[in-house]
Amino acid sequence: MRAVLDRPVFRQLWKFALVGGVGFVVDTVSFTLLRLTPAFEHSPLKAGIISAALAILANWVGNRYWTFGPHRSRRGWMEAVEFFGVSLFGTLVALGCLAFSHYVLGLTTVLDDNISKNVVGLVLGSAIRFVLYRSWVYHPGRKHRVAVPVEQRASVD
């Protein structure tokens, strides 16, 4: 079992989960604080967009330099565009869950909104993001990757 967990994909998944945990805290706290203000009391999607943007910024730093560090691109601007595109797609999944539960199912409390966006939506969106980050944004076979010497790879993991 230990050999399976030492595989690079599981190390990446573990790091992705830890970075995502930070993003989750940023997203959930900022979403809840915004929803409790009069300006966003009846605007859960606007609050969700703002909180998701803050979480995406935090996740970009963590994933670029730690989770997928050895596979990051020399063309950081293009990688950032791809990362934010994938993140936006995952965020739309979470916001879709929020919109469905809030406006279609009528589950409108702050707790209901948090569960639909930050539990159900997060799980679905995170699965999509991990697959796309690993297979596209930070895929080791893509051109223009930063060469990380073997000696440094151990410290990156």
SULJODA-V345304 format. One record per residue. N is the residue number from 0. RES is the residue in one small letter. SS is DSSP state (H for helix, E for strand, L for the rest). PSI is psi in radians with two decimals (none if undefined). D_LAST is the distance of its C-alpha to the last C-alpha in Angstrom with 2 decimals. Layout:
BEGIN
n:res:ss:psi:d_last
N:RES:SS:PSI:D_LAST
N:RES:SS:PSI:D_LAST
END
This chain:
BEGIN
n:res:ss:psi:d_last
0:m:L:-0.69:19.16
1:r:H:-0.68:16.11
2:a:H:-0.64:15.58
3:v:H:-0.73:15.78
4:l:H:-0.33:13.22
5:d:L:-0.06:10.65
6:r:L:2.56:11.26
7:p:H:-0.64:8.91
8:v:H:-0.63:11.36
9:f:H:-0.61:11.13
10:r:H:-0.76:7.42
11:q:H:-0.73:8.40
12:l:H:-0.70:11.60
13:w:H:-0.81:10.50
14:k:H:-0.74:8.77
15:f:H:-0.73:11.89
16:a:H:-0.70:14.07
17:l:H:-0.78:13.07
18:v:H:-0.74:13.63
19:g:H:-0.58:16.67
20:g:H:-0.71:17.85
21:v:H:-0.80:18.18
22:g:H:-0.66:19.96
23:f:H:-0.78:22.08
24:v:H:-0.81:23.27
25:v:H:-0.83:24.10
26:d:H:-0.88:25.88
27:t:H:-0.79:27.73
28:v:H:-0.83:28.91
29:s:H:-0.64:30.06
30:f:H:-0.82:31.66
31:t:H:-0.77:33.51
32:l:H:-0.75:34.70
33:l:H:-0.75:35.92
34:r:H:-0.45:37.67
35:l:L:-0.08:39.47
36:t:L:2.62:40.96
37:p:H:-0.57:44.30
38:a:H:-0.50:43.05
39:f:H:0.18:40.65
40:e:L:-0.66:42.54
41:h:L:0.36:43.71
42:s:L:1.13:40.96
43:p:H:-0.56:37.91
44:l:H:-0.68:36.67
45:k:H:-0.77:36.87
46:a:H:-0.69:34.99
47:g:H:-0.65:32.37
48:i:H:-0.79:31.98
49:i:H:-0.83:31.53
50:s:H:-0.63:29.05
51:a:H:-0.68:27.00
52:a:H:-0.72:26.97
53:l:H:-0.73:25.61
54:a:H:-0.68:22.82
55:i:H:-0.72:21.98
56:l:H:-0.79:21.67
57:a:H:-0.73:19.28
58:n:H:-0.60:17.15
59:w:H:-0.82:17.27
60:v:H:-0.86:15.74
61:g:H:-0.76:12.85
62:n:H:-0.71:12.21
63:r:H:-0.77:12.93
64:y:H:-0.25:10.80
65:w:H:-1.12:7.74
66:t:H:-0.92:7.99
67:f:L:0.40:9.35
68:g:H:-0.85:8.78
69:p:H:-0.24:8.92
70:h:H:0.19:11.89
71:r:L:2.76:13.82
72:s:E:2.68:17.42
73:r:L:-0.38:19.55
74:r:L:1.32:22.10
75:g:H:-0.63:20.62
76:w:H:-0.72:23.93
77:m:H:-0.71:24.02
78:e:H:-0.69:20.51
79:a:H:-0.75:21.56
80:v:H:-0.80:24.75
81:e:H:-0.77:23.07
82:f:H:-0.84:20.59
83:f:H:-0.56:23.58
84:g:H:-0.81:25.70
85:v:H:-0.75:23.43
86:s:H:-0.70:23.05
87:l:H:-0.74:26.82
88:f:H:-0.82:27.40
89:g:H:-0.63:25.35
90:t:H:-0.67:27.23
91:l:H:-0.59:30.51
92:v:H:-0.83:29.85
93:a:H:-0.74:29.43
94:l:H:-0.54:32.45
95:g:H:-0.71:34.40
96:c:H:-0.74:33.90
97:l:H:-0.84:35.08
98:a:H:-0.74:38.05
99:f:H:-0.85:39.07
100:s:H:-0.65:39.06
101:h:H:-0.83:40.63
102:y:H:-0.49:43.25
103:v:H:-0.84:43.97
104:l:L:-0.25:43.54
105:g:L:0.37:44.76
106:l:L:1.71:42.00
107:t:L:0.06:42.12
108:t:L:2.88:41.05
109:v:H:-0.69:37.99
110:l:H:-0.80:36.53
111:d:H:-0.79:37.38
112:d:H:-0.71:35.79
113:n:H:-0.71:32.55
114:i:H:-0.80:32.40
115:s:H:-0.72:33.12
116:k:H:-0.86:30.77
117:n:H:0.04:27.90
118:v:H:-1.21:27.89
119:v:H:-0.91:29.42
120:g:H:-0.64:28.55
121:l:H:-0.77:24.99
122:v:H:-0.85:24.28
123:l:H:-0.83:25.95
124:g:H:-0.65:24.54
125:s:H:-0.70:20.90
126:a:H:-0.76:21.24
127:i:H:-0.80:22.75
128:r:H:-0.81:20.21
129:f:H:-0.81:17.14
130:v:H:-0.79:19.08
131:l:H:-0.63:20.27
132:y:H:-0.82:17.07
133:r:H:-0.70:15.40
134:s:H:-0.22:18.67
135:w:H:-1.16:20.08
136:v:H:-0.85:18.56
137:y:L:0.44:15.13
138:h:L:2.24:16.30
139:p:L:-0.40:15.11
140:g:L:-0.11:18.80
141:r:L:2.64:20.22
142:k:L:2.84:21.85
143:h:L:0.59:21.07
144:r:E:2.65:17.29
145:v:L:2.25:15.69
146:a:L:2.10:15.04
147:v:L:2.05:11.84
148:p:L:2.63:12.79
149:v:H:-0.68:11.30
150:e:H:-0.60:11.17
151:q:H:-0.37:8.95
152:r:H:-0.64:6.39
153:a:H:-0.66:5.41
154:s:H:-0.42:5.46
155:v:H:-0.62:3.82
156:d:L:none:0.00
END
